[in-house]
Amino acid sequence: MAEVVLFHHAQGLTPGVAAFADELRAAGHTVHTPDLFEGRTFGSLEEGLGHVERIGFGELTERGVRAADPLPRDAVYVGFSLGVLPAQKLAQTRAGARGALLVHSCIPVSEFGAAWPDEVPVQVHAMEADPFFAEDADAAHALVSERADAELFLYPGDRHLFADSSLPDYDQDAAGLLTRRAVDFLSART
């Protein structure tokens, strides 16, 4: 059983993010889902990003770091889109990290300091024609090219939040495959 810290995307801690966490729990893992928006959810990505711009991306990242502070250090950090910011920062900078699953996004490793830690395996998952991921593709390819224990999984399609079953972008086939890969990844971290 792995300890998992799962950070939501810009629309908040939606029922679809909670459902993904429940699938990981059903596979035997302990999953924490910090709510970085204090209960608020948004009907569109644009509304959610507007909220994040008012908060500030740095503050949102630090909210994630503070939320993880009382949790076990030997965790796997998972981020959906915007949630990749705190997940990736924690995976790169918090001692004891067991792995990272970066879903819908990937930040250049240089954003959080030094090279990716040797002991932290990582997977990046996105749709191949997602216009939002297009901005992150170079960072994902660079990370994977530099690390033997890094994998990039590209799914057919152009949807961004394809793993959130409560949103219109949901793609059941891609989400199912992502979930299986995530469960396998977590099982290897126990």
Phi and psi in degrees as a GROMACS rama.xvg file:
@    title "Ramachandran Plot"
@    xaxis  label "Phi"
@    yaxis  label "Psi"
@TYPE xy
-101.254  148.931  ALA-2
-86.2447  129.748  GLU-3
-127.848  136.772  VAL-4
-117.453  114.633  VAL-5
-110.672  119.686  LEU-6
-102.508  132.954  PHE-7
-75.5106  171.007  HIS-8
-90.1936  -172.483  HIS-9
-68.4536  -14.0884  ALA-10
-88.3874  -1.81794  GLN-11
100.906  -171.977  GLY-12
-81.5165  79.7099  LEU-13
-78.3024  165.167  THR-14
-57.5319  -30.7884  PRO-15
-70.0462  -37.2796  GLY-16
-66.5203  -42.8705  VAL-17
-61.5454  -38.1742  ALA-18
-66.051  -39.4803  ALA-19
-62.2698  -43.952  PHE-20
-60.1129  -40.2118  ALA-21
-64.2376  -35.0462  ASP-22
-65.1947  -38.883  GLU-23
-67.9324  -37.7286  LEU-24
-63.5696  -41.0404  ARG-25
-62.3718  -24.9492  ALA-26
-84.544  3.17397  ALA-27
100.994  8.40477  GLY-28
-98.598  152.44  HIS-29
-91.3614  120.891  THR-30
-121.689  124.818  VAL-31
-104.082  135.702  HIS-32
-126.529  80.3104  THR-33
-59.7807  138.605  PRO-34
-99.0264  101.298  ASP-35
-77.3114  -9.34965  LEU-36
-108.462  10.0622  PHE-37
53.3013  47.2167  GLU-38
92.7842  -9.93449  GLY-39
-83.2177  138.603  ARG-40
-127.945  162.022  THR-41
-129.754  143.863  PHE-42
-74.5493  -14.4073  GLY-43
-145.162  160.244  SER-44
-62.7788  -38.9292  LEU-45
-62.6529  -42.6484  GLU-46
-62.6328  -44.9997  GLU-47
-62.5492  -42.1148  GLY-48
-66.9713  -33.2998  LEU-49
-61.1034  -41.446  GLY-50
-63.4416  -43.2055  HIS-51
-64.4165  -38.8482  VAL-52
-64.1626  -33.9567  GLU-53
-68.6936  -39.6125  ARG-54
-71.148  -45.0401  ILE-55
103.64  134.601  GLY-56
-62.7592  -37.5754  PHE-57
-64.2312  -42.4905  GLY-58
-65.1461  -40.8831  GLU-59
-61.5881  -43.2885  LEU-60
-60.5247  -44.626  THR-61
-67.9088  -32.2661  GLU-62
-59.1965  -41.6204  ARG-63
-64.273  -42.4792  GLY-64
-62.6137  -44.6355  VAL-65
-64.8943  -37.5144  ARG-66
-64.9718  -32.478  ALA-67
-80.9194  -17.3453  ALA-68
-52.6668  -45.9524  ASP-69
-81.3697  -3.6843  PRO-70
-88.5261  162.099  LEU-71
-55.2715  141.624  PRO-72
-76.7194  -24.6435  ARG-73
-88.1027  55.2607  ASP-74
-104.537  161.519  ALA-75
-100.232  129.642  VAL-76
-100.95  128.672  TYR-77
-122.122  133.181  VAL-78
-131.192  136.133  GLY-79
-100.808  114.635  PHE-80
52.7502  -111.357  SER-81
-55.3174  -33.617  LEU-82
-64.3551  -12.3395  GLY-83
-64.8271  -29.659  VAL-84
-55.2284  -60.0801  LEU-85
-69.4754  -34.0888  PRO-86
-63.1519  -45.8638  ALA-87
-69.7394  -40.0164  GLN-88
-60.2656  -45.402  LYS-89
-65.2449  -42.6378  LEU-90
-61.7786  -36.3185  ALA-91
-83.0685  -26.3387  GLN-92
-121.428  -15.5692  THR-93
-94.9042  118.219  ARG-94
-57.7034  138.654  ALA-95
99.2389  -8.73107  GLY-96
-54.2615  138.119  ALA-97
-100.935  -13.7103  ARG-98
166.027  174.646  GLY-99
-144.747  138.145  ALA-100
-118.092  112.555  LEU-101
-106.719  109.364  LEU-102
-110.563  125.204  VAL-103
78.2555  -3.13914  HIS-104
-162.608  162.813  SER-105
-158.484  133.062  CYS-106
-101.394  144.197  ILE-107
-54.6797  135.376  PRO-108
-56.1438  -33.7098  VAL-109
-63.0305  -19.9008  SER-110
-58.5913  -31.2578  GLU-111
-114.593  26.2619  PHE-112
104.838  -133.358  GLY-113
-68.581  -172.62  ALA-114
-61.5482  162.078  ALA-115
-61.5189  135.788  TRP-116
-62.1154  138.346  PRO-117
-58.5195  -34.0953  ASP-118
-90.8465  10.0933  GLU-119
-118.773  99.453  VAL-120
-70.415  155.957  PRO-121
-145.583  145.28  VAL-122
-125.731  143.111  GLN-123
-119.221  132.09  VAL-124
-126.848  129.292  HIS-125
-160.882  163.368  ALA-126
-83.4225  140.13  MET-127
-62.7669  -29.1176  GLU-128
-112.557  20.7414  ALA-129
-66.115  118.098  ASP-130
-63.8667  -28.3567  PRO-131
-71.3807  -39.9192  PHE-132
-70.4845  -22.7024  PHE-133
-53.7302  -34.6783  ALA-134
-69.9377  -23.0297  GLU-135
-103.904  -9.26488  ASP-136
-58.478  -41.6449  ALA-137
-61.3755  -42.6278  ASP-138
-62.7528  -41.3244  ALA-139
-65.3792  -45.9008  ALA-140
-64.0203  -39.0788  HIS-141
-63.5563  -44.4792  ALA-142
-60.293  -46.3515  LEU-143
-67.6935  -35.6803  VAL-144
-71.073  -23.8204  SER-145
-91.4004  -12.2808  GLU-146
-129.177  133.911  ARG-147
-73.164  -26.1264  ALA-148
-105.07  31.3339  ASP-149
-118.522  137.903  ALA-150
-131.316  143.932  GLU-151
-118.211  122.488  LEU-152
-113.013  117.138  PHE-153
-107.923  129.017  LEU-154
-103.94  147.601  TYR-155
-64.8445  136.026  PRO-156
130.36  179.967  GLY-157
-131.131  18.7202  ASP-158
-87.9572  149.805  ARG-159
-90.059  -64.5508  HIS-160
-92.0323  54.3552  LEU-161
-67.5229  -15.686  PHE-162
-93.1507  -3.42934  ALA-163
-96.6081  105.9  ASP-164
-67.8547  -8.47521  SER-165
-97.8662  3.43194  SER-166
-118.715  157.068  LEU-167
-60.738  -26.4504  PRO-168
-73.3113  -6.24821  ASP-169
-56.4811  134.415  TYR-170
-127.11  107.763  ASP-171
-59.0277  -43.8033  GLN-172
-65.4632  -48.8801  ASP-173
-64.0678  -42.7767  ALA-174
-63.6359  -39.1109  ALA-175
-62.8487  -43.6076  GLY-176
-66.5537  -41.926  LEU-177
-57.9548  -45.7858  LEU-178
-61.17  -44.4257  THR-179
-61.7782  -43.054  ARG-180
-65.9316  -38.8215  ARG-181
-64.6299  -44.0648  ALA-182
-62.2176  -43.4293  VAL-183
-61.5502  -43.7951  ASP-184
-60.0464  -46.0115  PHE-185
-66.5177  -37.9329  LEU-186
-62.2966  -32.4747  SER-187
-75.5411  -11.7506  ALA-188
-96.5984  2.98755  ARG-189
